[in-house]
């Protein structure tokens, strides 16, 4: 009887212990793009609540994310720019898995401007080339006949770190400006002709807010969170378009999406498209060395592409289209562990 009583007590204790899972004891480490950082913060908090899996993400810029996944110091990287041929050769096993898309806006700090500033491809590229240096330049005045522009110096602000946001922005400028294409080009880091540098999207937003007359490129959510005005842009069809979820989604419509999803959607010919938009990708090794972590990573990526998409719009990002989501799922399914 004494043995039976002891056994019953032990069984009761076991039943009372909190349930744990393998996933709850695991953590994934990732690093990279600041462009999707607000969304990833939301995703990873929600995923931890649902599964117990802790995901540690460091928003260090796309360049840092590419280096980290190449050096295999993280479980996944993140980028807004496609790997160059040299980068892909250094990490041939890395997949580009699209997570969402967003818009890069031109936020400005010119209190004298009342109403909406408009920028054409020509005036925008000239500002960052340094050939338009005053806010009341005749070319800007011609685009903004109903806006009083001050006689004030323009201060451009760019990313100081290797950045996918820079990749998207310079990809656009390379498409619309022959002078930019021949002298500066498209990359995650370029030799800027002038201006101030800021670390991450948050750093650029901070520099713009701190400098009278400043203009800089940031992801839409950083401009809205900081209550900063941003310019209306003329797209490839000649329409004036504000950055929005609908205009970001339109940028990807009519574009042929390759199976590897290494595609840029800047300067879309869609009449309703915002011209400076792009996908942001998770970088993952196709062959996972750690079977347990590999399985957890695959489960997290599937959740992000499926259930996680409901959180995109509330944070200013565009959900994946059905075609993009299907191709993302195929890439996730190709991961082995």
C-alpha positions in Angstrom: 0.0 0.0 0.0 2.8 2.4 0.9 4.4 1.7 -2.5 1.1 2.3 -4.3 0.6 5.6 -2.5 4.0 6.8 -3.4 3.4 5.9 -7.0 0.2 7.8 -7.1 1.9 10.9 -5.6 4.6 10.7 -8.3 2.1 10.4 -11.1 0.2 13.4 -9.7 3.4 15.4 -9.8 4.1 14.4 -13.4 0.6 15.4 -14.5 1.0 18.8 -12.7 4.3 19.7 -14.5 3.9 22.3 -17.3 3.9 20.9 -20.8 7.1 21.6 -22.8 8.0 21.0 -26.3 11.2 20.7 -28.3 10.3 23.9 -30.0 9.9 25.8 -26.8 13.5 25.0 -25.9 14.9 26.3 -29.2 15.9 29.7 -30.4 16.7 30.9 -33.9 19.1 33.7 -34.6 18.7 36.0 -37.6 20.2 39.3 -38.7 19.9 41.8 -41.6 17.5 44.3 -43.2 16.1 47.2 -41.2 13.4 47.7 -43.9 11.2 44.9 -42.5 12.3 45.2 -38.9 8.9 46.5 -37.5 7.1 43.6 -39.2 9.6 41.0 -38.1 9.4 42.3 -34.5 5.6 41.7 -34.6 5.9 38.4 -36.3 8.5 36.9 -34.0 6.7 38.1 -30.9 3.4 36.5 -32.2 5.3 33.3 -33.2 6.9 33.0 -29.8 3.5 33.3 -28.1 2.1 30.6 -30.4 4.9 28.1 -30.4 7.4 29.0 -27.6 10.2 29.4 -30.2 12.3 32.4 -29.5 13.6 34.2 -32.6 16.4 36.7 -32.0 16.6 39.2 -34.9 19.3 41.9 -35.2 18.4 44.7 -37.6 21.9 45.5 -38.8 21.2 46.2 -42.5 21.1 44.0 -45.5 24.8 44.0 -46.0 25.3 42.6 -42.5 22.6 40.0 -43.1 24.2 38.8 -46.3 27.6 38.5 -44.5 26.2 36.7 -41.5 24.4 34.0 -43.6 27.5 33.7 -45.8 29.7 33.2 -42.7 27.1 30.9 -41.2 26.9 32.8 -37.9 23.1 33.0 -38.0 20.3 30.7 -38.8 18.9 33.1 -41.4 19.7 36.4 -42.9 17.5 39.1 -44.3 17.9 41.5 -47.2 16.0 43.9 -49.4 18.6 43.6 -52.2 19.4 40.7 -54.4 22.7 39.1 -53.8 25.3 40.0 -56.4 26.9 37.3 -58.6 30.0 37.4 -56.3 27.9 37.2 -53.1 25.9 34.3 -54.5 29.1 32.5 -55.5 30.3 32.9 -51.9 27.0 31.5 -50.6 25.7 29.2 -53.4 23.3 27.4 -51.1 21.4 30.5 -50.1 17.7 30.9 -51.1 15.9 34.2 -51.5 12.5 33.6 -49.8 10.1 36.7 -50.2 8.3 37.7 -47.1 6.5 40.9 -48.0 7.0 44.0 -50.1 7.2 47.7 -49.1 7.8 51.2 -50.4 10.8 53.5 -50.0 9.7 57.1 -49.6 11.4 60.4 -49.7 10.9 62.0 -46.3 11.7 65.6 -46.0 12.1 68.3 -43.3 11.1 71.7 -44.9 8.6 73.4 -42.6 7.9 76.1 -45.1 6.3 73.7 -47.5 2.6 73.6 -47.1 0.9 70.8 -49.1 2.4 67.9 -50.8 5.9 68.0 -52.4 6.0 66.4 -55.9 9.2 64.9 -57.4 9.7 63.6 -60.9 12.4 61.0 -61.7 14.5 63.8 -63.1 14.3 66.1 -60.1 14.7 63.3 -57.6 17.9 62.0 -59.3 19.3 65.5 -59.7 18.8 66.2 -55.9 20.9 63.1 -55.0 23.4 63.7 -57.8 23.9 67.2 -56.3 22.9 69.1 -59.4 19.8 70.5 -57.7 21.0 72.1 -54.4 18.2 74.6 -53.5 14.6 73.9 -52.6 13.4 76.8 -54.8 15.2 75.4 -57.9 13.3 76.2 -61.1 12.8 72.5 -61.9 11.3 71.8 -58.5 9.1 75.0 -58.8 7.8 73.8 -62.2 6.7 70.5 -60.6 5.1 72.3 -57.7 3.3 75.3 -59.0 0.9 75.4 -56.1 3.6 75.1 -53.4 5.8 77.9 -52.0 9.4 76.6 -52.0 11.9 78.4 -49.8 15.3 79.6 -50.8 17.1 77.0 -48.7 19.9 74.5 -49.1 18.9 70.9 -49.7 20.6 68.4 -47.4 20.5 64.9 -48.7 20.6 61.9 -46.2 21.5 58.4 -47.2 22.3 55.1 -45.5 25.8 54.8 -44.0 25.6 51.0 -43.8 25.2 48.3 -46.4 21.5 48.5 -47.0 18.8 46.8 -49.0 16.8 50.0 -48.8 19.8 51.6 -50.6 19.7 48.8 -53.1 16.0 49.4 -53.9 16.5 53.2 -54.1 19.6 53.1 -56.3 18.0 50.4 -58.5 15.2 52.9 -59.2 17.7 55.8 -59.8 19.7 53.6 -62.2 16.6 52.8 -64.2 15.4 56.4 -64.5 18.7 58.4 -64.7 21.5 57.6 -67.2 23.8 60.0 -65.3 23.2 58.0 -62.1 23.6 54.7 -63.9 27.0 55.7 -65.4 28.4 57.4 -62.4 27.0 55.8 -59.2 25.1 52.6 -60.1 23.1 50.1 -58.1 24.3 48.4 -54.9 23.7 48.0 -51.2 26.4 50.6 -50.7 27.5 53.3 -53.2 29.8 56.3 -53.3 27.4 59.1 -52.6 28.1 62.4 -54.3 27.1 64.4 -51.2 25.0 64.4 -48.1 24.8 62.9 -44.6 24.8 59.3 -43.6 22.6 57.5 -41.1 22.7 54.0 -39.6 19.6 52.0 -40.6 16.2 53.4 -41.7 15.8 54.7 -38.2 19.1 56.6 -38.5 18.2 58.2 -41.8 14.8 59.2 -40.4 16.6 60.7 -37.4 19.0 62.7 -39.5 16.2 64.1 -41.6 14.3 65.2 -38.6 17.4 66.8 -37.1 18.4 68.8 -40.1 16.4 71.7 -41.6 16.1 71.3 -45.3 16.9 67.6 -45.3 15.5 64.9 -47.5 16.3 61.2 -47.2 15.0 57.8 -48.3 13.4 55.5 -45.7 10.9 52.7 -45.7 7.3 53.9 -45.5 6.7 52.7 -41.9 9.6 54.8 -40.6 8.2 58.0 -42.1 4.7 57.3 -40.8 5.9 56.3 -37.3 7.9 59.6 -37.1 5.0 61.7 -38.6 7.3 62.9 -41.4 5.9 64.2 -44.7 7.1 62.4 -47.8 6.9 63.2 -51.5 4.5 62.2 -54.1 6.3 60.7 -57.1 5.7 60.6 -60.8 5.7 56.9 -62.0 6.7 55.4 -65.3 3.2 55.9 -66.8 3.3 59.7 -65.9 0.9 59.4 -62.9 1.5 61.1 -59.6 1.3 58.4 -56.9 1.6 58.4 -53.1 3.1 55.4 -51.3 0.5 53.0 -50.0 -0.2 49.3 -49.6 -2.3 49.3 -52.8 0.3 51.2 -54.8 3.0 48.8 -53.5 1.0 45.8 -54.4 0.4 47.3 -57.9 4.2 47.5 -58.5 4.4 43.7 -58.5 1.4 43.1 -60.7 2.2 42.4 -64.3 5.8 41.5 -63.4 7.1 38.0 -64.3 8.1 36.4 -61.1 10.9 33.8 -61.5 10.9 30.6 -59.5 14.0 31.8 -57.5 12.1 35.2 -56.7 15.3 37.2 -57.4 13.4 40.1 -59.0 13.2 43.9 -58.6 9.9 45.7 -59.1 11.1 49.3 -59.2 9.8 51.7 -61.8 6.8 49.5 -62.7 4.8 50.4 -65.8 1.5 49.7 -63.9 -0.3 53.1 -64.0 -1.3 52.8 -60.3 2.1 51.6 -59.1 4.3 53.5 -56.7 7.7 53.5 -58.4 10.2 52.8 -55.6 8.9 49.4 -54.2 10.6 46.1 -53.6 10.4 42.7 -52.0 12.2 41.9 -48.9 13.6 38.4 -48.5 14.7 35.9 -45.8 18.0 34.3 -46.7 18.2 30.6 -45.7 20.6 27.8 -46.6 18.9 25.2 -48.7 20.8 22.4 -46.9 20.4 22.7 -43.1 23.3 21.3 -41.1 21.2 21.0 -37.9 18.1 18.9 -38.5 16.2 20.1 -35.5 16.9 23.8 -36.1 16.2 23.3 -39.8 12.8 21.9 -39.1 12.0 24.8 -36.8 13.2 27.3 -39.4 11.0 25.7 -42.1 8.0 25.8 -39.8 8.5 29.4 -38.9 9.0 30.4 -42.6 5.7 28.6 -43.6 3.9 30.4 -40.8 5.2 33.8 -42.0 4.2 33.2 -45.6 0.7 31.9 -44.5 -0.6 33.2 -41.2 1.9 36.0 -40.7 0.6 37.9 -43.8 -2.4 39.1 -41.8 0.0 41.5 -39.9 1.5 43.2 -42.9 -1.1 45.8 -43.9 -1.4 47.2 -40.4 2.3 48.0 -40.4 2.4 49.5 -43.9 3.7 46.5 -45.8 2.0 44.7 -48.7 1.0 41.1 -48.3 2.4 38.6 -50.8 0.3 38.0 -53.9 -1.0 34.5 -54.3 1.6 33.8 -57.0 4.5 35.2 -54.9 3.3 33.2 -51.9 3.2 30.0 -53.9 6.7 30.5 -55.1 7.9 31.3 -51.6 6.3 28.0 -50.4 8.1 26.1 -53.1 11.4 27.6 -52.0 10.7 26.7 -48.4 9.7 23.1 -49.4 13.1 22.8 -51.1 15.0 23.2 -47.8 16.4 19.9 -46.6 17.4 18.9 -43.0 
